Amino acid sequence: MSGPVVAAIDCGTNSTRLLVTDGSRAVERLMRITRLGEGVDGTGRLSPDAIARTVSVLREFRSAMDRDGVQAVRMSATSAVRDASNREQFMAAAEDVVGIRPEVLSGMEEGRLAFAGATAELDPSNGPFLVVDIGGGSTELVVGRDEPVGVESMDVGCVRITEKFLHHDPPRPEELSDALMEVRDQLEDAVRAVPELNDAQQMIGLAGTVTTVAAVELGLTEYDRDRIHHFWLTRAAAEDVFRTLATESRASRLGNPGLEEARADVIVGGCVVLVAVLRYFDLSGCLVSESDILDGLASSLLHR
């Protein structure tokens, strides 16, 4: 191994993920759908079942880190935990299992770490980049070349849009229209706050919605990080996948290679956000990145 072995854990609204790396290679990448933020938009609280699911996965991750000889860890908690009145219950349980306390990141911090991970392999002269990190409860927009010059966090994500707008299976046209309007309104607010968002030359799409749309477009029967990472997803392809998935029932959606069952009920909500961003900024497509906030967290440990 070339350097110290470090780990990053991201406890997101929809998934919980682990990256173990020695700086030169990823020793391990694990992702589990845990739905930590299930129902939090309506109740303002993390449910006991959601906490239990996530803590169980953190126990699995702790075993993996012990096996890999991890020497330092950063663990983040994002939108769902930020918004929950009982977040201390989850924080204490997570710390008990992992050995460190989760850092509850602001949308700004989340965006900066995502930008660092997503742009590490890119030539700044191809920027400014618009990094769009579509999570379960929030979406971060970050613009810059080698450093962020503007960060904006929107309260839209695959879980939040699904729970708030998409109540039928498949969603009704008016539900999709209302959801798209909500994202457009929040994008208008974001651009008012950070006008530099309009200057971006290339969009980089992060997280499970974007990688799933890419996998469906590629027709991947098995997940293949090398084929998804830096795949160019055209706007036309994104619109086509959105149209297909949004007009199918959940059961029918599962017939699409590249769509894992655990994402089937929230993928349309995620597609709403992705397509709305591409439309709003009139972009021809986006570069799909598998490097994101996890890579940013790990990098911060390696470059202390």
C-alpha positions in Angstrom: 0.0 0.0 0.0 1.3 3.5 -0.9 0.1 5.4 2.1 -2.1 5.4 5.2 -5.4 3.6 4.8 -8.3 6.0 5.4 -12.1 5.7 5.2 -15.0 8.0 4.4 -18.6 7.3 5.2 -21.5 9.3 3.9 -24.9 8.8 5.7 -27.2 10.3 3.1 -31.0 10.6 2.9 -31.3 7.6 0.6 -28.1 5.6 0.9 -25.1 5.0 3.2 -21.8 4.6 1.5 -18.2 3.7 2.4 -14.9 4.4 0.7 -11.6 2.9 1.9 -8.5 4.2 0.1 -4.8 4.4 0.5 -4.6 7.5 -1.8 -3.5 5.6 -4.9 -6.5 3.2 -5.2 -9.9 2.4 -3.7 -9.4 -0.6 -1.4 -13.2 -0.9 -1.0 -16.4 0.9 -2.0 -19.7 -0.2 -0.5 -23.2 1.3 -0.9 -26.4 0.3 0.8 -29.9 1.8 0.4 -30.9 2.6 3.9 -33.6 5.4 3.5 -32.4 7.2 6.6 -34.6 10.2 5.5 -37.8 8.2 4.9 -40.7 10.3 6.0 -38.5 13.0 7.6 -39.9 15.7 5.3 -43.4 15.1 6.7 -42.6 14.3 10.3 -39.4 16.3 10.9 -38.0 13.2 12.6 -35.9 10.2 11.7 -38.0 7.0 12.2 -36.7 4.3 14.5 -36.7 1.8 11.6 -34.6 4.1 9.4 -32.1 4.6 12.2 -31.9 0.9 12.9 -31.4 0.1 9.1 -28.6 2.7 8.9 -26.8 1.7 12.1 -26.9 -2.0 11.0 -25.1 -1.0 7.8 -22.6 1.1 9.8 -21.8 -2.0 11.9 -21.1 -3.8 8.6 -18.8 -0.9 7.5 -17.0 -0.9 10.8 -16.1 -4.6 10.3 -14.9 -3.8 6.8 -12.7 -1.0 8.0 -11.2 -3.2 10.7 -10.4 -5.8 8.1 -8.8 -3.2 5.8 -6.6 -1.7 8.6 -8.2 1.8 8.4 -6.2 4.4 10.4 -8.5 7.4 10.1 -12.1 8.0 9.4 -14.5 10.9 8.5 -18.2 10.3 8.6 -20.7 12.8 7.3 -24.4 13.1 7.7 -26.3 15.2 5.3 -29.8 16.5 4.5 -32.0 14.1 6.4 -30.0 14.3 9.7 -29.7 18.1 9.2 -33.5 18.5 9.1 -34.4 16.0 11.9 -35.4 17.1 15.4 -34.2 13.8 16.9 -30.9 13.7 15.1 -29.0 13.3 18.4 -30.5 9.8 18.7 -29.0 8.8 15.4 -25.7 10.6 16.0 -25.2 8.7 19.3 -26.0 5.3 17.9 -23.7 5.9 14.9 -20.8 7.0 17.1 -21.3 4.0 19.3 -20.9 1.7 16.3 -18.2 3.5 14.3 -16.2 5.1 17.1 -16.4 8.6 15.7 -19.3 11.1 15.7 -20.9 11.9 12.3 -20.2 15.5 11.1 -23.5 17.1 10.2 -22.5 19.0 7.0 -24.2 22.1 5.9 -25.3 22.2 2.2 -22.3 24.5 1.6 -19.8 22.1 3.1 -21.4 19.2 1.3 -21.1 21.0 -2.0 -17.5 21.9 -1.5 -16.5 18.3 -0.7 -18.5 17.0 -3.7 -16.8 19.5 -5.9 -13.3 18.5 -4.7 -14.1 14.8 -5.4 -15.8 15.3 -8.7 -13.1 17.6 -10.3 -9.9 16.0 -9.0 -9.3 14.2 -12.3 -10.4 17.1 -14.6 -8.5 19.8 -16.5 -9.6 23.2 -15.0 -9.2 24.8 -18.4 -12.4 22.9 -19.4 -14.4 24.7 -16.7 -16.0 26.5 -15.2 -17.7 23.3 -14.0 -21.3 23.0 -12.7 -21.2 20.1 -10.2 -24.7 18.8 -9.5 -25.0 16.4 -6.6 -28.5 15.0 -6.5 -29.1 13.4 -3.1 -32.2 12.1 -1.4 -33.2 15.2 0.4 -31.2 18.0 -1.2 -29.3 18.9 -4.4 -26.1 20.8 -4.2 -25.0 23.1 -7.1 -21.4 24.1 -7.1 -19.6 26.2 -9.8 -15.9 26.8 -10.3 -12.7 25.7 -12.1 -10.2 24.3 -9.6 -12.0 25.8 -6.6 -15.7 26.5 -5.9 -16.7 30.2 -6.5 -20.3 29.6 -5.6 -22.3 26.9 -3.8 -26.1 26.6 -3.4 -28.1 23.9 -1.7 -31.7 23.2 -2.8 -34.3 21.4 -0.8 -35.1 18.9 -3.6 -33.8 15.3 -4.0 -35.1 11.9 -5.2 -36.8 11.0 -1.9 -38.1 14.5 -1.1 -39.6 15.0 -4.6 -41.2 11.5 -4.5 -42.8 11.9 -1.1 -44.0 15.5 -1.8 -45.3 15.1 -5.4 -45.4 11.6 -6.8 -48.3 9.9 -5.1 -49.5 7.6 -7.9 -47.9 4.6 -9.6 -47.0 5.6 -12.3 -47.0 9.3 -11.4 -49.7 11.4 -13.1 -48.7 14.0 -15.6 -49.8 16.8 -13.3 -47.7 15.4 -10.5 -44.6 15.4 -12.7 -45.4 18.9 -13.9 -45.7 20.2 -10.4 -42.5 18.5 -9.4 -40.6 20.0 -12.4 -42.0 23.4 -11.5 -40.8 23.1 -7.9 -37.2 22.3 -9.1 -37.3 25.2 -11.6 -38.5 27.6 -9.0 -35.6 26.6 -6.7 -33.1 26.8 -9.6 -34.3 30.4 -10.2 -33.6 31.2 -6.5 -30.2 29.5 -6.7 -29.2 31.6 -9.7 -30.3 34.8 -8.0 -28.1 33.8 -5.1 -25.1 32.6 -7.2 -25.2 34.2 -10.7 -22.0 32.4 -11.6 -24.0 29.2 -12.0 -25.0 30.6 -15.5 -21.3 30.7 -16.5 -20.6 26.9 -16.4 -19.2 25.3 -19.5 -19.8 21.7 -18.4 -22.1 19.9 -16.0 -20.8 17.1 -13.8 -23.6 14.9 -12.4 -23.1 13.0 -9.1 -24.8 10.4 -7.0 -27.2 7.5 -7.4 -29.8 9.2 -9.6 -27.3 10.2 -12.2 -25.3 6.9 -12.2 -28.5 4.9 -12.4 -29.8 6.9 -15.4 -26.4 6.3 -17.0 -26.6 2.5 -16.2 -30.1 2.3 -17.7 -29.0 4.2 -20.8 -26.0 1.8 -21.1 -28.3 -1.2 -20.5 -25.9 -2.6 -17.8 -27.1 -5.9 -16.4 -24.4 -5.6 -13.7 -22.9 -2.5 -12.1 -19.7 -1.5 -13.9 -18.0 1.6 -12.3 -15.4 1.9 -15.1 -18.2 2.2 -17.8 -20.2 4.7 -15.7 -17.4 6.9 -14.5 -17.0 9.8 -17.0 -19.7 8.5 -19.3 -21.2 11.4 -21.3 -24.9 11.4 -20.7 -26.6 13.5 -23.3 -29.7 15.5 -22.4 -31.7 13.6 -25.1 -30.7 10.3 -23.4 -31.6 11.6 -19.9 -35.0 12.8 -21.2 -35.6 9.5 -22.9 -34.8 7.5 -19.7 -37.0 9.9 -17.7 -39.9 9.5 -20.1 -39.6 5.7 -20.0 -39.3 5.4 -16.2 -42.0 8.0 -15.4 -44.6 6.3 -17.6 -44.0 2.8 -16.1 -45.3 1.3 -12.9 -42.7 0.4 -10.3 -43.1 -3.2 -11.2 -42.5 -2.5 -14.9 -39.6 -0.2 -14.2 -37.7 -3.2 -12.7 -37.4 -4.6 -16.2 -34.9 -1.9 -17.2 -31.3 -3.2 -17.0 -29.3 -0.9 -14.8 -32.1 -0.1 -12.3 -31.7 -1.8 -9.0 -34.8 -2.6 -7.1 -34.0 -0.4 -4.1 -34.1 2.7 -6.2 -37.1 1.9 -8.3 -39.6 3.9 -6.2 -37.5 7.1 -6.0 -35.7 7.1 -9.4 -38.4 9.1 -11.1 -38.1 11.8 -8.5 -34.4 11.9 -9.1 -34.9 12.1 -12.8 -37.2 15.2 -12.3 -34.3 17.0 -10.7 -31.7 15.9 -13.3 -33.9 16.8 -16.3 -35.0 20.1 -14.7 -31.4 21.2 -14.3 -30.4 20.2 -17.8 -33.5 22.1 -19.2 -33.0 25.2 -17.0 -29.3 25.7 -18.0 -30.0 24.5 -21.6 -27.1 22.0 -21.3 -26.4 19.4 -24.0 -25.7 16.7 -21.3 -23.5 16.0 -18.3 -20.3 14.1 -17.5 -21.3 11.3 -15.0 -18.8 11.1 -12.1 -18.5 8.3 -9.6 -16.1 10.5 -7.6 -18.0 12.7 -5.2 -18.3 13.7 -1.5 -16.8 10.4 -0.3 -13.6 11.1 -2.4 -13.6 14.7 -1.0 -13.8 13.4 2.6 -11.1 10.8 2.0 -8.8 13.4 0.3 -9.1 15.7 3.3 -7.7 12.9 5.5 -4.9 12.1 3.2 -3.8 15.7 2.8 -3.9 16.9 6.3 
